[in-house]
């Protein structure tokens, strides 16, 4: 039995659709791999700083890290900034329990070492200087000088 013209058209369209789909997948994959951003090799740039500048504190803030100068600051710097920026600490506000939970999470998932006797010192420092604050939705703007729009 010979297929009729309508069946031949359906078969042709099906084969054509499969062919176009394969072409789309092939060229889509090539397009994706050819247009990926290359990995950037970052070079370490030496920072020219004196050793005495590293311990410098101005207006109650450790200049090199931005940490508030208080008991436990050095232990916090030594144990926290070896793995991440001090900014990651200073931008957060948590209770003592929150800081403790964060330390436990880093120990369980990020290979943070046992802090030993420093843990109590660090928790006291963080919970005192980086505790939650009640600021509402947004703090008021601090504008030195207002001007009138014309």
Secondary structure, 3 states (H helix, E strand, C coil): CCCCHHHHHHHHHHHHHHHHHHHHHHHHHHHHHHCCCCCCCCCCCCCCCCHHHHCCEECCEECCCCCECCCCHHHHHHHHCCCCCHHHHHCCCCCHHHHHHHHHHHHHHCCCCCCCCHHHHHHHHHHHHCCCCCCCCCCCCCCCCCCCCC
